[in-house]
Amino acid sequence: MDLVFGLLWLLTVFLEGIHCEGVYAPPTVRIVHSGHACNIEEERYTERVYTIKEGETLELTCLVTGHPRPQIRWTKTAGSASDRFQDSSVFNETLRITKIQRHQGGRYYCKAENGLGSPALKSIRVDVYYLDDPIVTVHQSIGEAKEQFYYERTVFLRCVANSNPPVRYSWRRGREILSQGLDKGVEIYEPFFTQGETKILKLKNLRPQDYANYSCISSVRGVCGIGDKTVVFRLTNKTASPTIKLLVEDPIVVNPGQTVTLVCITSGGEPPPTLTWMRGTDSLPEKSVLNEGTLTLPAITSEDAGIYSCVANNNVGNPAKKSTTIIVRALKKGRFWITPDPYHNDDNIQIGREVKISCQVEATPPEELMFSWLKNGRALRSSERMVITQTDPDVSPGTTNLDIIDLKFTDFGTYTCMASLKGGGIPEISIDVNISSTTVPPNLTVPRGKSPLVAQEGDTVELQCLVSGKPKPIILWSRADKEVPMPDGTMLTESYDGILRIVNVSREMTGSYRCQTSQYNGFNVKPREAIVELIVQYPPTVEPVFTEIRQGLTRNIVMNCRVLRAYPSRVLKYEWRLGSRLLNSGQFDSRDDTEYIVRNLQREGYGEYSCDIINEAGAGRCSFLVTGKAYAPEFYYDTYNPLWQNRPRVYAYKLQWTQMNPNAVDRIIAYRLGIRQAGQQRWWEQEIPITGMIPKGELITYNLTELIKPEAYEVRLTPITKFGEGDSTIRIVKYSAPINPHLREFHCSFEEEPICMFTQDKTDNFDWTRHSAATRDTKYTPNTGPSSDRSGSKQGFYMYIETSRPREKGDTARLLTPTFNVAPKNPYGVTNSAYCFSFYYHMYGRHIGTLNAYLRVKGQTTLENPIWTLSGTQGPRWRQAKVNINPTSSFQMIFEGIRGDGIEGDIAIDDVTIEEGECGDPPPNNLKSWAPPRGAHIWQLGVTLLLALFSHRR
C-alpha cells in the first residue's frame, strides 16, 4: 500500500512540476574585458585585477544569465571620498571609459537582478598605471646658508615622480652611473617618511668634479609599455636659489575702470627662474594679460581686488615670493538712524532734549573715508550744540554722528550726511534725514482681516504689516514659529512698504510670520513687531495615484482609495466614476479610505476608474486603469546556440520566450510577430497561433528563417487575447560567425545544419542522426527516444542513435566535436587546462545500451577509458551530466552510443557545453528539472506510472 501512495505522490509532483517549474532563474554574472588591458589577474579572492595604461580605453562587459532578463547596473567605489564616479551608475551591459585617468581607477561592480533570488554581484579592480615626468629640486645643508650657498660643503638633489606602480630611480653624473658605496663623496638614500616616492642624491664635501650634469631616471620597469623618463639638472658653482623684485607699491589703491600693471623681475638665481602670478587661493581674473613677469589687469573692478603674488622657481632652494595688495575704491550701503535723548526713557523727539543722528557707509579703503554735514543744503560745522563726531572704527566702522544738544524749534529741518573718499574718482553718497515735529518713532499693526490669512496651495498671497511714524523704517520679515528660511531662501526678508509677497504658496509655508522694524533708516529704539498667521489649505493627498489592473472577463475587481493628509480635513466627500459616468458618492465618516467593487467584469467594465476625494481646497484623485491587455512576453536570452546556418547567404534563429503572468487576463490566443532589418522602417508581421492555456514559466520556441547574413534584425512580439493586443517586447537578433575553435566557451544545441562543426567517426558502425520531435516517426518504436528537445520544444533539434533494424547489438556510433585549442590564462601566463564538459542525455527504453564520453588530446590515436559512461534506461526525461576535464593540449570530445538488445534503445544528446573553469554542483535529477512543451506526454507518463501501480497490485 505504501508503494501505491508513493507512486500517486510521484505522479502529483510531476504534474505540479510541469506547471510550476520553468526557465525562470535568478541572475548570474561574469565580467569580461575587451579594452586595452596590459594584464589581467584571474579570480583572486572573488575579484579580478585589470591593469591599464592611463589614456587607454577601458571596456568591461557584464555577461549575465537568468530569466527574466536581469537588469544590469555598474557602480564604483573609489579610493577616497574626493574620487567620485562621475556617472555614479551605468545601466548598460558594457562599461566604456575612453582615455581613462588615474582617478578613475578603483573597484567596479556589476550588479544584475531580475527579482528572483538575491542579486548577482561581481567586481573587478581597475589599476591605472602612469608615470609623470620626474622633478629634481636642490637644497643646501641646514645652517650653512649664504647667497651663493653652493660654495658650501653639502648639497642635496631630490628626485620625485608620481607613478603607479611605485617608481624606481637611478642617478647619473654625466655618463657615469652613481650607486651607493662606489664614491665616498656620494650618498644615495630614500627618506623614511616618503615611503619610496623620493630618491635623494647627497653630495658630501663638494669637490670640483661634483660640478656636472646630473640625470635622474625614473622607471616603472616597462609595465604597460610605459617608458623610462629622465630629467637633467646642471650643477655649477653659480647655482643659486631665485630672488625677485616687485616694481610696484604696496598697497596699490585704484579707482574702478583703471588699468593696473604689476611688474615682477628676477634679481638672481641659476638656472634662470620661471615667474608665475597668483591671486590668493583663487585663479587670476579671466581678463588678465600675462607677459613674462608683467601682469596687466584692464578695467579693474571691486571683484578683482585682492592679494597678488609673484612666485619665482628654479627648483633650487625654496621658491621666492613677493606680494602686493590691490585695493579698488568703493562706497556703498548708506543708511542712517535717529537716537532720541538717551538720558530719558522716551522714544519721542522733544524740544529741549538731545537727539543724535547717525550715518553709516561702507568704504574701501576705510581710511580714505570723509564725512561732511549739511543743514537745509548749507554746510554745518561742529559747535557746542551741534557736535560732529566719528565713531571708533572698531565699534562701528564708517560711522559719523551729529549730536544736537538742547533741541530747539529752529533746529528742525533736513540734515544731509555726505560721504566721499579722499582719492576722488568715486561719486559721493548723500543721506537726507528730516527732523521736525512730525518726526515720531514707528508703530506696527496688522490690518483687520489679514491675520489669520487663509489661502489655497498655489495662490499668490500678501502678508501685510502697517507701519506708521516718520521716517518709515525698513520692515524685516522672518518665520516666528520655526528656525527655517523664508520662502526666498533667506532668514530675513526686507520690505520697504511692509508687504511680504509669496508666489505659489505651498503647505510647508503654513505658520507664523514676524514683521519688525529695522533700526536703519528709522529710530534707534526697541524694534516694534507684529505677528501674521498664514494658513495654507490644500486638496487631499491620496494613494494610489495611479494603478493599472489587468483582469480577465467575469472576474471581480476591488479598488481602494485612501486619504493620507488634507487641510481642512473635515467635510470630505468622495465620488467614484468610470470615465465621466458617476458610479457612487458619499461622505467620509471616521474612515480614511473608500472602496469600490466591480463584480463579474464585462467588456463594458474596462476603462479608467477615478475616485475624487474632495475638500474646500480641491480634490485628490486615485486613478485605476482596468484593462484586459496581456502582459509583455519575456524573451529568453540564454538559449544555447540559437543561431544556425543551412544555406550560404541566410541564417536562422531560434527565438524563445516566456509569457509574463499568463493567467492574469484571458487566454492568449496568438502572438503577433513583427520583424524588420536594423535601420529599416517597415515591419513584416505574421501571427503565431497558440492553443490551450500557457503555463507560467513555459518556454515557447519559434524559429526565424531566411535572415540575411550578416544583418541584424529587430524582433517585436505582441500577445493577443479576446480583449485585443497586449504589451509588446522588442529585442535585437544579431548574426555571429561560426564558432571559433579556440576555446573559451562552447555551446551547441544542434539547431543549425552543420551541427556546430561536429563530425561523424568513419571507423564506427553507423552515424548519429539530427532530428526534432516534430518530424521523428515513432510509429514503430513508441516507447523510446525523447518527445522534445532539452528545452521542451517539439521544433527543437537534438542528436540521437536510431536502434531499429538493420542495427544489431553492440553496434557503435561516434560523434566528434571540433578540435579545440586550450585557452591561455592571460597574454603572459600559462595555460589554464581546467574545463567543464556538460551535456544533456535522454536514455529511455527497455533495450537501452550504453552512452560513453571520451576525451582525446592531440597525438592520441586510440580511445582509452571513457571519462563518463552510463548504461540502461534512465526514464522518459532529459538529465544533465557534468565532468571536469584537464586537457594539456588541443583536444576534442567524443560521444559513443552503443546499441542494446533491441529496437527500443534510442539514445539522444542535446545542449553540449564546454566552459573554461571547473564545474559547479550538478543539478539533481528529479522530475522538476524536466521542462516539456505544453502538456506533452503527460498522459504517457501518467499511464506508465499507473501501469507500474497495477502491476504491483497483481
Secondary structure, 3 states (H helix, E strand, C coil): CHHHHHHHHHHHHHHHHHHHCCCCEEEEEEEEECCCEEEEEEEECCEEEEEEECCCCEEEEEEEEEECCCEEEEEEECCCCCCCCCCCEECCCEEEECCCCHHHCEEEEEEEECCCCCCEEEEEEEEEEEECCCEEEEEECCCCCCCCHHHCCCEEEEEECCEECCCEEEEEECCEEECCCCCCCEEEECCHHHCCCEEEEEECCCCHHHCCEEEEEEECCCHHHCCCEEEEEECCCCCEEEEEEECCCCCEEECCCCCEEEEEEEEEEECCCEEEEEECCECCCCCCEEECCEEEECCCCHHHCEEEEEEEECCECCCEEEEEEEEECEEEEEEEEEECCCCCCCCCCCCCCCEEEEEEEEEECHHHEEEEEEECCEEECCCCCEEEEECCCCCCCCEEEEEECCCCHHHCEEEEEEEEECCCCCCCEEEEEEECCCCEEEEEECCCCCCCEEEECCCCEEEECEEEEECCCCEEEEECCCCCCCCCCCCCEEECCCEEEECCCCHHHCEEEEEEECCCCEECCCCCEEEEEEEEEEEEEEECCEEEEECCCCCCEEEEEEEEEEECCCCCEEEEEECCEEEEEEECCCCCEEEEEECCCCHHHCEEEEEEEEECCEEEEEEEEEECCCCCEEECCCCCCCEEEEECCEEEEEEEEEECCCCCCCCCCEEEEEEEECCCCCCEEEEEECCCCCCCCCCEEEEEEEEECCCCEEEEEEEEECCEECCCEEEEECCCCCCCCECCEEEECCCCCCHHHCEECCCCCCCCEEEECCCCCCCCCCCCCCCCCCCCCCCCEEEEECCCCCCCCCCEEEEECCCEECCECCCCCCECCCEEEEEEEEECCCCCCEEEEEEEECCCCCCCCCCEEEECCCCCCCEEEEEEECCCCCEEEEEEEECCCCCCCCEEEEEEEEEECCCCCCCCCCHHHCCCCCCCCHHHHHHHHHHHHHHHHC
